[in-house]
């Protein structure tokens, strides 16, 4: 198993950086369940090097658990990215991951995210300047191309590798596909054959089960597997990938409770209030916003269990911490798996987590 810079990861399974999901609480839970690496969600380079208050909240991490600490940046200007990476290093980053795969228009129109797939020299310059400014290993996440007519992932790999890229993750879809259709694992296999042992290749796309991860390793030869949607509501997947058991009802309930309580604290500490509020009103608003913000997680955690729809309807009406805690304890302690729920299409919208 190839190392990433100086880091020999403990296994081959990595949590994907997901907007609105890969905050410190969920990253730590994934590490605890066995994930080898958990990059942060994408962080704006402009906001970071300007020490923007809202942006800085994304930098919080647990130095005892998150080793190595991988921080993902997005931006289109090499100089700004280098400055932001220096700030990230000052705040503890040990790996700088650069997002060159986000398909969202507000990111790509600035020349960032998937927009960099259209300009491999600039993409390579970003890697080079970030590496030189920080001395840290620089990893990159790309897609197979802008669209089906511009599948330039091999060209990107050559350019990024020459610039000193320490590892390359590829989502097997184009920017035009977004998150629709199927990921092309054959492209990941071609990429690995092309690169060889020059740098680790991380395969990403449509890995939702233990079997999927094993098939990706076998079919593509990639060094690591990056898991996004499959880990939503199921951080135990990393434990299962290492031969561990599925969670018991008690384990599921305890982890969801812990995640929720941690989310409340984490959100309150991060929130910036523009209006003047007395302490009691501030606390009420913080609680309300955090409860509403955790609804997606509760939907993901309940997916595949009998009674999930009724549970989601209940928590989607909840406005207080106590209402959520009462609902999740009564549901998860008695929940049983509904095999039919996994047979068809997901009824939940996972796109909100993928930025």
N, C-alpha and C positions, 0 to 999 in steps of 0.2 A: 504494500500500500504506500503510494508516494506521499511524502510529507508536503505540507503547505508552508513554504518558507521554512522556518526552523521548527515548526510544530508537527509532531507526529500525532495525529488524531487517534482517539481510542477505538474508533470503529469507522464504518463507511457511510454513516447515515446522518444527514444534515437537515436541520429545519430551514425551510425557505424563508427569506425575509418578506413579511407580508404587512402591508399598510394597515394600521389599526389593530393588528394582532400581535406583532412581534415586539411588544413592549416588555419591559423587564420581567413582570410577573409571569407571563407565558413562556418567555425564554428560559427562565429558571426552572419552571415545571418541566419543560422539555428536556433540559439538561439532567434533571433529577431522574427522568424516566429512561435516560440513556443516550440522548442525542449527542453527537460528537462536536457539533458546532451549531451556533444559533445566531446568525447575523441580525442586527437591528433592522427595523423597517427603514425604508429610504428616508434620508435626512437631507434637507436642502443645504447645499454648499453655501449659497448666499446667506441664508439665515444663520449658519454656523459661524462663518468667519466674521459676521457682524455681531455675534453674540446675542442673537435674537432670543428673547426670553422664552417664547413659545417653542422655538427650535431646541433650546438647550435642555428642555425636559426629556427629550428623546435620548439623551446621553446617559441617563442613570442606568447603572448596571450593578451586579453583585460580583465583586472581585474574587470572592471565595468560591463561587460556582462557575462563573462565566470565564472559563480559561480554555482557549484564548478568546478574548473579547473582540469580536468582529463587528465593525461599524460600517454601515452602508451609506455612501454618499451619492447624491445625484446632482448633476450640473453639466453645463456644456462648455464652460470656459476653463482651459487648463490652469491658468494662473489662479483663478478663484478656487478651483478644486484643490490646488496645492495648499493654498492658505487655509482652507477649511480642514484639510487633512492634518495640518500642523496643530490646529485647535483640538481636533479629535484625539490626536496623540497625547496632548496635554491633559485631556480628560480620561485617559486610560486605554484608548484603543490600541490593540496589539496587531490587528489586521485591518487594513482599509479595503472594503469591498465597494466596487464602483458599479452602479446600476446603469446598464446599457440595454435593458430589456423592457422597461416599463412602457406599455402601449398607450397610456392615457394621454389624450391630446394636450392637456395643459402642461404636461411635462415635455412631450416630443416637440411642441411648437417652439420651445426655447432651445432646441438642439440637444436636449438631454434625453436620458432614457433610450428608447429605441431610435430616437433621432440620430444617435451616434452611429448606428449601423450604416447610415448613408455617408459617413465621413470617417473612414478608417484611419487616415493620417491624424486627424484631430483626436480620435479615440486613443490612439497610441501615444500621442503627446500628453494626454491627461495621465495615463498610466506612468509615463516616464517622469513627469514633473511631480506627481504625488510621491512616487518612490524616492526620488532624489531629495524631496523636501523633508521626508519623514524617516527614511531608512527602514520603513516597515514593509512587510510583504503586502503586495497589492493584488487582490483578486478581482475578477470581473464577471458579471452575469449578463449574457447576451441572449438573443433569439436567433433563429436560423436565418433570418433576413427580414427586410422590410415587407416584402410580399413574395408570392410564388415566383415572380419573375426576377427577383434579386436575392437569391439564396447565396449570400456571400460569407457564410460563417467560416469557411476555410481561410479566406483572405483575412478576415478579422483575427482569426487565431494566429496567423503568421505575423500580422502587424503588432498585435498585443504581446505575443511571445517575444518578439524582438525588442519590445519596450521594457521587458522585465516582468511581465505578468506572472504571478506565482501560482495561480490556478484559474481555470476557466469553467464557469458553469453555463450550460446552455439549456434553455427551454426549447423543446422541440416543436415550437410553433413560430409562425411569422408574426410580425407586428399587425398585419392586416387581419390575421385570424383572431387576435385578441385571446380569449379563452374558449373559443368555439372549436368544434371539430376535434380531431385526435392529434395528439403530439406525435411527431415523426421520430421514432426512436432510431430508425435507420440513419438519420442525419447525425445523431449522437455517435453512432457506431463509426460512421465515416470520419467524423471529427477526431475520435480517439485514435483510429488507425493513422490518420494524417499527422497527428501530433506525436504519437508514440509516448515515450517517457520524458519528453522535453518539459512537460508540466502536467499536473493532474487535471483530468476532465471530470466535471460533476454533471451528471445527467439529471434532467428535471422535466416533469410533465406527465400527468396521468398516473402517478404512483399513489395509490390509495390503500393498498393492502400489503401484507408481508409478501404474498405471492408476486405482486407487481414489482416490488423492490428487487426481489430475487431474479425475476425475469429481466429487469433492466440491466442488472449486473451481467447476467449471462449473455443477453442478446447484443449489448453494446460494448462490453468490455470497459465501461467507464470505471474510474477509480472510486468515485463516491456517488451516492444517490441523494438528491435534494427533494424533500417532501414538503409540499404546501398544503393543498386542500385535504389530503389524507390525514393530516395531523390536527385539523380543526375539530375541536371537541373530542379528540382522541390522542392526547400526548402519550398514552400507553402504547401506541403503535411502536414507538422506539424501543420499549421494553420487549414487546413481542418479537421485533426484528432480531433481538439478541437472544431469543429463545425463552423469554419470560412468559408468564401467563397473562390472560386477559384480566381486566380489573373485576374485583368483586363489587357488589352493590355498595358495600361499606367504603371500599377504596374510592369508588367513583364519587360517592357523596362527599367524602372528606376532601378530595382534591377540588371538586367544584366549589365547595364552601370556602376552602382556603384561597382559591383563585379569586372568588368574588370579594372576600374581605380584603385581600391584598389590592385588588382593583380599586376598591373604595378609597383606601389610603393613598395609593399611587396617584389616582386621579385628582384627589383633593390637594395633594402637595403640588401637583403640576398646574392646577388651574389658576389663571390670572383673571381677576375680577375688574372689569372696567368701571363698574358702578360702585358707589360707596354703600356698603352693607354692614349692619351690626353683626357681631359674631354668630348669633343664633340664626339670622337670616342667611348668612354666608354658608353655615354648616348645612342648612336645609337645602340650599341650592346645589351645593357640592354633592350632597347625597342623591338628589333627584337626577342630576346630570350623570352621575356615575351609574346609578341603577339603569337609566335608559341606555347608557353606553355599553352595558354588559349584556343587553338582550341578544345580540348576535351570538355571543359565546354560549348563552343558555340554549339557544336554538341548535347550535352545533353539538353541544354536549348531549342533548336529548335525542338527536337524530338516530334512528334505528331502534328506538325503544318503544314498547307499547305505551300508548297514551301520550305520545310526544306532542301531538297537535293540541290536545286539551291543555297540556302543561304550558306550551308556548302562548296559547291564548291567555292563560292566567298571568304569566310573568310579563306579558306585553301590556297588561293593565296595571302592573305594580308601579308604585311611585316611591316606596320606602324600602330601606334595608330589611326591616322585619318582614315585610310582605314577601320579598324574594326568598329570604332564608326559610320561612315557613313552607313556601311552595317547593323549593328544591329539596328540602329534607323529606317531605312527604312523598315526593315523586321518585327521587333517585334511590332511596332505601328499598323501595318495593318494585323497582323497574326491572323488566325482563326484556331480552332482545327480541325484536320483531324481524325475523329473517326476510319477510316480504319487503320490508322498507329498504333493504339494500339491493333488491333485485331490479328495481326500476330506476328511473331518473331521480336525481336528488330533488326534493321539493323545496329545499332551501337555496337561497341566493348566496353563493360563496364569492361572487365577484367583488363584493364590498371589501373583502380582505386582500385583494390582489393588486390594488393600486395601479 
